[in-house]
Amino acid sequence: MIDQDIFKKIDFHGAKGFVFIGEKILVYRRDENTKSSPLMIDLPGGGKEGDENPFETFTREVKEEF
């Protein structure tokens, strides 16, 4: 279990990370209409909403993207 109190001290705008499925890592290809790095392979993640901590941001983004 992650001690989420550590995240209260971090000033951040978003979060990205690794999602392991067995020995594999989940990635995706950005679509061609994305302004930043279209068609590039990327890790899940994105910008925070409200007062989320990095763990909450990452968890929400993974659920939204996949």
N, CA, C and O atoms as a Tinker XYZ file with bonds, in Angstrom:
   264  protein
     1  N      0.838000   -1.179000    0.000000    73     2
     2  CA     0.000000    0.000000    0.000000    64     1     3
     3  C      0.883000    1.243000    0.000000    63     2     4     5
     4  O      1.895000    1.287000    0.699000    81     3
     5  N      0.512000    2.233000   -0.766000    73     3     6
     6  CA     1.275000    3.471000   -0.874000    64     5     7
     7  C      0.805000    4.456000    0.201000    63     6     8     9
     8  O     -0.395000    4.676000    0.363000    81     7
     9  N      1.755000    5.049000    0.934000    73     7    10
    10  CA     1.451000    6.088000    1.906000    64     9    11
    11  C      1.229000    7.388000    1.138000    63    10    12    13
    12  O      2.193000    8.039000    0.735000    81    11
    13  N     -0.017000    7.769000    0.935000    73    11    14
    14  CA    -0.330000    8.927000    0.096000    64    13    15
    15  C     -0.026000   10.260000    0.769000    63    14    16    17
    16  O     -0.093000   11.297000    0.109000    81    15
    17  N      0.306000   10.270000    2.059000    73    15    18
    18  CA     0.671000   11.523000    2.730000    64    17    19
    19  C      1.923000   12.134000    2.109000    63    18    20    21
    20  O      2.089000   13.354000    2.128000    81    19
    21  N      2.799000   11.307000    1.563000    73    19    22
    22  CA     4.016000   11.818000    0.930000    64    21    23
    23  C      3.683000   12.763000   -0.227000    63    22    24    25
    24  O      4.458000   13.674000   -0.520000    81    23
    25  N      2.543000   12.558000   -0.886000    73    23    26
    26  CA     2.166000   13.370000   -2.036000    64    25    27
    27  C      1.694000   14.768000   -1.653000    63    26    28    29
    28  O      1.657000   15.652000   -2.509000    81    27
    29  N      1.332000   14.992000   -0.394000    73    27    30
    30  CA     0.837000   16.298000    0.033000    64    29    31
    31  C      1.914000   17.371000   -0.039000    63    30    32    33
    32  O      1.594000   18.559000   -0.050000    81    31
    33  N      3.182000   16.979000   -0.090000    73    31    34
    34  CA     4.293000   17.923000   -0.098000    64    33    35
    35  C      4.779000   18.249000   -1.509000    63    34    36    37
    36  O      5.718000   19.028000   -1.669000    81    35
    37  N      4.161000   17.671000   -2.524000    73    35    38
    38  CA     4.639000   17.802000   -3.893000    64    37    39
    39  C      3.771000   18.804000   -4.662000    63    38    40    41
    40  O      2.545000   18.699000   -4.652000    81    39
    41  N      4.410000   19.774000   -5.329000    73    39    42
    42  CA     3.699000   20.676000   -6.232000    64    41    43
    43  C      3.830000   20.092000   -7.636000    63    42    44    45
    44  O      4.943000   19.974000   -8.150000    81    43
    45  N      2.720000   19.727000   -8.259000    73    43    46
    46  CA     2.774000   19.075000   -9.557000    64    45    47
    47  C      1.590000   19.495000  -10.411000    63    46    48    49
    48  O      0.613000   20.053000   -9.910000    81    47
    49  N      1.687000   19.219000  -11.715000    73    47    50
    50  CA     0.619000   19.565000  -12.657000    64    49    51
    51  C      0.001000   18.341000  -13.304000    63    50    52    53
    52  O     -1.087000   18.426000  -13.874000    81    51
    53  N      0.679000   17.203000  -13.226000    73    51    54
    54  CA     0.174000   15.982000  -13.818000    64    53    55
    55  C      1.013000   14.797000  -13.401000    63    54    56    57
    56  O      1.982000   14.931000  -12.654000    81    55
    57  N      0.624000   13.627000  -13.900000    73    55    58
    58  CA     1.337000   12.407000  -13.529000    64    57    59
    59  C      1.299000   11.409000  -14.683000    63    58    60    61
    60  O      0.288000   11.281000  -15.374000    81    59
    61  N      2.399000   10.714000  -14.881000    73    59    62
    62  CA     2.508000    9.615000  -15.842000    64    61    63
    63  C      3.196000    8.473000  -15.137000    63    62    64    65
    64  O      3.902000    8.680000  -14.150000    81    63
    65  N      2.993000    7.266000  -15.637000    73    63    66
    66  CA     3.649000    6.142000  -14.986000    64    65    67
    67  C      3.507000    4.857000  -15.754000    63    66    68    69
    68  O      2.925000    4.809000  -16.838000    81    67
    69  N      4.053000    3.821000  -15.167000    73    67    70
    70  CA     4.022000    2.491000  -15.756000    64    69    71
    71  C      2.837000    1.707000  -15.209000    63    70    72    73
    72  O      2.532000    1.771000  -14.018000    81    71
    73  N      2.169000    0.961000  -16.100000    73    71    74
    74  CA     1.159000   -0.008000  -15.711000    64    73    75
    75  C      1.677000   -1.348000  -16.189000    63    74    76    77
    76  O      1.809000   -1.579000  -17.390000    81    75
    77  N      1.970000   -2.231000  -15.244000    73    75    78
    78  CA     2.467000   -3.556000  -15.596000    64    77    79
    79  C      1.310000   -4.527000  -15.683000    63    78    80    81
    80  O      0.450000   -4.573000  -14.803000    81    79
    81  N      1.298000   -5.308000  -16.762000    73    79    82
    82  CA     0.362000   -6.406000  -16.930000    64    81    83
    83  C      1.238000   -7.638000  -17.065000    63    82    84    85
    84  O      1.726000   -7.953000  -18.150000    81    83
    85  N      1.430000   -8.326000  -15.960000    73    83    86
    86  CA     2.412000   -9.403000  -15.939000    64    85    87
    87  C      3.791000   -8.806000  -16.150000    63    86    88    89
    88  O      4.209000   -7.924000  -15.399000    81    87
    89  N      4.493000   -9.272000  -17.154000    73    87    90
    90  CA     5.825000   -8.759000  -17.464000    64    89    91
    91  C      5.801000   -7.684000  -18.554000    63    90    92    93
    92  O      6.854000   -7.218000  -18.989000    81    91
    93  N      4.614000   -7.297000  -18.989000    73    91    94
    94  CA     4.482000   -6.306000  -20.057000    64    93    95
    95  C      4.110000   -4.950000  -19.474000    63    94    96    97
    96  O      3.542000   -4.866000  -18.385000    81    95
    97  N      4.442000   -3.871000  -20.223000    73    95    98
    98  CA     4.105000   -2.509000  -19.830000    64    97    99
    99  C      3.060000   -1.969000  -20.796000    63    98   100   101
   100  O      3.210000   -2.084000  -22.013000    81    99
   101  N      2.001000   -1.379000  -20.249000    73    99   102
   102  CA     0.924000   -0.812000  -21.050000    64   101   103
   103  C      1.357000    0.534000  -21.632000    63   102   104   105
   104  O      1.749000    1.432000  -20.888000    81   103
   105  N      1.290000    0.678000  -22.955000    73   103   106
   106  CA     1.563000    1.928000  -23.649000    64   105   107
   107  C      0.445000    2.149000  -24.673000    63   106   108   109
   108  O     -0.372000    1.260000  -24.915000    81   107
   109  N      0.421000    3.317000  -25.255000    73   107   110
   110  CA    -0.555000    3.594000  -26.309000    64   109   111
   111  C      0.062000    4.542000  -27.332000    63   110   112   113
   112  O      1.069000    5.197000  -27.064000    81   111
   113  N     -0.554000    4.602000  -28.498000    73   111   114
   114  CA    -0.113000    5.525000  -29.542000    64   113   115
   115  C     -1.041000    6.740000  -29.514000    63   114   116   117
   116  O     -2.262000    6.600000  -29.576000    81   115
   117  N     -0.449000    7.931000  -29.420000    73   115   118
   118  CA    -1.229000    9.177000  -29.428000    64   117   119
   119  C     -1.884000    9.336000  -30.801000    63   118   120   121
   120  O     -1.316000    8.914000  -31.808000    81   119
   121  N     -3.061000    9.935000  -30.847000    73   119   122
   122  CA    -3.723000   10.073000  -32.143000    64   121   123
   123  C     -3.081000   11.188000  -32.973000    63   122   124   125
   124  O     -2.303000   11.992000  -32.460000    81   123
   125  N     -3.420000   11.219000  -34.255000    73   123   126
   126  CA    -2.772000   12.168000  -35.180000    64   125   127
   127  C     -3.222000   13.609000  -34.969000    63   126   128   129
   128  O     -2.574000   14.529000  -35.468000    81   127
   129  N     -4.314000   13.826000  -34.245000    73   127   130
   130  CA    -4.818000   15.175000  -34.008000    64   129   131
   131  C     -4.291000   15.806000  -32.726000    63   130   132   133
   132  O     -4.623000   16.951000  -32.419000    81   131
   133  N     -3.480000   15.080000  -31.981000    73   131   134
   134  CA    -2.914000   15.595000  -30.747000    64   133   135
   135  C     -1.850000   16.638000  -31.069000    63   134   136   137
   136  O     -0.980000   16.405000  -31.907000    81   135
   137  N     -1.922000   17.799000  -30.397000    73   135   138
   138  CA    -0.963000   18.874000  -30.665000    64   137   139
   139  C      0.454000   18.497000  -30.245000    63   138   140   141
   140  O      1.421000   18.856000  -30.916000    81   139
   141  N      0.572000   17.784000  -29.150000    73   139   142
   142  CA     1.880000   17.429000  -28.609000    64   141   143
   143  C      2.247000   15.998000  -29.000000    63   142   144   145
   144  O      1.610000   15.047000  -28.547000    81   143
   145  N      3.245000   15.847000  -29.818000    73   143   146
   146  CA     3.798000   14.535000  -30.211000    64   145   147
   147  C      2.770000   13.582000  -30.828000    63   146   148   149
   148  O      2.584000   12.473000  -30.327000    81   147
   149  N      2.104000   13.997000  -31.904000    73   147   150
   150  CA     1.121000   13.100000  -32.529000    64   149   151
   151  C      1.761000   11.807000  -33.021000    63   150   152   153
   152  O      2.898000   11.794000  -33.490000    81   151
   153  N      1.013000   10.738000  -32.903000    73   151   154
   154  CA     1.371000    9.390000  -33.349000    64   153   155
   155  C      2.565000    8.773000  -32.605000    63   154   156   157
   156  O      3.076000    7.733000  -33.019000    81   155
   157  N      3.004000    9.395000  -31.528000    73   155   158
   158  CA     4.104000    8.841000  -30.745000    64   157   159
   159  C      3.572000    7.856000  -29.707000    63   158   160   161
   160  O      2.427000    7.963000  -29.266000    81   159
   161  N      4.408000    6.901000  -29.323000    73   159   162
   162  CA     4.068000    5.970000  -28.252000    64   161   163
   163  C      4.223000    6.698000  -26.922000    63   162   164   165
   164  O      5.186000    7.439000  -26.728000    81   163
   165  N      3.280000    6.490000  -26.004000    73   163   166
   166  CA     3.298000    7.217000  -24.743000    64   165   167
   167  C      2.855000    6.312000  -23.602000    63   166   168   169
   168  O      2.261000    5.255000  -23.815000    81   167
   169  N      3.158000    6.749000  -22.393000    73   167   170
   170  CA     2.692000    6.088000  -21.181000    64   169   171
   171  C      1.406000    6.748000  -20.729000    63   170   172   173
   172  O      1.182000    7.922000  -21.026000    81   171
   173  N      0.547000    6.019000  -20.012000    73   171   174
   174  CA    -0.678000    6.624000  -19.511000    64   173   175
   175  C     -0.391000    7.714000  -18.489000    63   174   176   177
   176  O      0.603000    7.658000  -17.764000    81   175
   177  N     -1.267000    8.700000  -18.442000    73   175   178
   178  CA    -1.150000    9.786000  -17.481000    64   177   179
   179  C     -1.759000   11.046000  -18.039000    63   178   180   181
   180  O     -2.307000   11.045000  -19.141000    81   179
   181  N     -1.667000   12.127000  -17.279000    73   179   182
   182  CA    -2.212000   13.392000  -17.741000    64   181   183
   183  C     -2.243000   14.420000  -16.636000    63   182   184   185
   184  O     -1.611000   14.245000  -15.594000    81   183
   185  N     -2.983000   15.499000  -16.863000    73   183   186
   186  CA    -3.034000   16.621000  -15.935000    64   185   187
   187  C     -3.960000   16.385000  -14.766000    63   186   188   189
   188  O     -4.944000   15.651000  -14.859000    81   187
   189  N     -3.618000   17.031000  -13.651000    73   187   190
   190  CA    -4.431000   16.871000  -12.447000    64   189   191
   191  C     -5.708000   17.685000  -12.543000    63   190   192   193
   192  O     -5.791000   18.661000  -13.289000    81   191
   193  N     -6.697000   17.267000  -11.775000    73   191   194
   194  CA    -7.968000   17.976000  -11.672000    64   193   195
   195  C     -8.206000   18.300000  -10.203000    63   194   196   197
   196  O     -8.105000   17.428000   -9.340000    81   195
   197  N     -8.519000   19.543000   -9.932000    73   195   198
   198  CA    -8.819000   19.947000   -8.558000    64   197   199
   199  C     -7.639000   19.755000   -7.629000    63   198   200   201
   200  O     -6.513000   20.140000   -7.943000    81   199
   201  N     -7.910000   19.154000   -6.481000    73   199   202
   202  CA    -6.864000   18.974000   -5.475000    64   201   203
   203  C     -6.333000   17.536000   -5.426000    63   202   204   205
   204  O     -5.902000   17.065000   -4.373000    81   203
   205  N     -6.366000   16.844000   -6.565000    73   203   206
   206  CA    -5.853000   15.478000   -6.625000    64   205   207
   207  C     -4.367000   15.440000   -6.279000    63   206   208   209
   208  O     -3.634000   16.395000   -6.536000    81   207
   209  N     -3.935000   14.333000   -5.696000    73   207   210
   210  CA    -2.503000   14.106000   -5.533000    64   209   211
   211  C     -2.023000   13.324000   -6.757000    63   210   212   213
   212  O     -2.860000   12.875000   -7.540000    81   211
   213  N     -0.719000   13.141000   -6.957000    73   211   214
   214  CA    -0.231000   12.448000   -8.152000    64   213   215
   215  C     -0.803000   11.035000   -8.321000    63   214   216   217
   216  O     -1.116000   10.624000   -9.439000    81   215
   217  N     -0.939000   10.304000   -7.236000    73   215   218
   218  CA    -1.480000    8.944000   -7.318000    64   217   219
   219  C     -2.929000    8.971000   -7.804000    63   218   220   221
   220  O     -3.307000    8.174000   -8.663000    81   219
   221  N     -3.739000    9.878000   -7.265000    73   219   222
   222  CA    -5.137000    9.999000   -7.688000    64   221   223
   223  C     -5.230000   10.431000   -9.151000    63   222   224   225
   224  O     -6.065000    9.919000   -9.896000    81   223
   225  N     -4.376000   11.372000   -9.567000    73   223   226
   226  CA    -4.356000   11.822000  -10.957000    64   225   227
   227  C     -4.038000   10.660000  -11.887000    63   226   228   229
   228  O     -4.741000   10.431000  -12.872000    81   227
   229  N     -2.977000    9.927000  -11.568000    73   227   230
   230  CA    -2.573000    8.807000  -12.405000    64   229   231
   231  C     -3.665000    7.745000  -12.476000    63   230   232   233
   232  O     -3.975000    7.250000  -13.560000    81   231
   233  N     -4.244000    7.393000  -11.345000    73   231   234
   234  CA    -5.311000    6.378000  -11.308000    64   233   235
   235  C     -6.496000    6.796000  -12.162000    63   234   236   237
   236  O     -7.014000    5.990000  -12.935000    81   235
   237  N     -6.935000    8.051000  -12.034000    73   235   238
   238  CA    -8.072000    8.547000  -12.827000    64   237   239
   239  C     -7.749000    8.536000  -14.311000    63   238   240   241
   240  O     -8.565000    8.104000  -15.124000    81   239
   241  N     -6.563000    9.009000  -14.666000    73   239   242
   242  CA    -6.169000    9.064000  -16.082000    64   241   243
   243  C     -6.120000    7.667000  -16.707000    63   242   244   245
   244  O     -6.564000    7.489000  -17.841000    81   243
   245  N     -5.598000    6.690000  -15.998000    73   243   246
   246  CA    -5.552000    5.324000  -16.528000    64   245   247
   247  C     -6.970000    4.828000  -16.776000    63   246   248   249
   248  O     -7.238000    4.223000  -17.814000    81   247
   249  N     -7.888000    5.076000  -15.834000    73   247   250
   250  CA    -9.284000    4.646000  -16.003000    64   249   251
   251  C     -9.926000    5.352000  -17.200000    63   250   252   253
   252  O    -10.667000    4.732000  -17.962000    81   251
   253  N     -9.642000    6.649000  -17.368000    73   251   254
   254  CA   -10.223000    7.403000  -18.481000    64   253   255
   255  C     -9.672000    6.936000  -19.834000    63   254   256   257
   256  O    -10.420000    6.812000  -20.804000    81   255
   257  N     -8.371000    6.680000  -19.889000    73   255   258
   258  CA    -7.746000    6.351000  -21.167000    64   257   259
   259  C     -7.965000    4.907000  -21.591000    63   258   260   261
   260  O     -7.979000    4.599000  -22.783000    81   259
   261  N     -8.137000    4.023000  -20.612000    73   259   262
   262  CA    -8.274000    2.612000  -20.946000    64   261   263
   263  C     -9.555000    2.022000  -20.394000    63   262   264
   264  O     -9.822000    0.836000  -20.588000    81   263
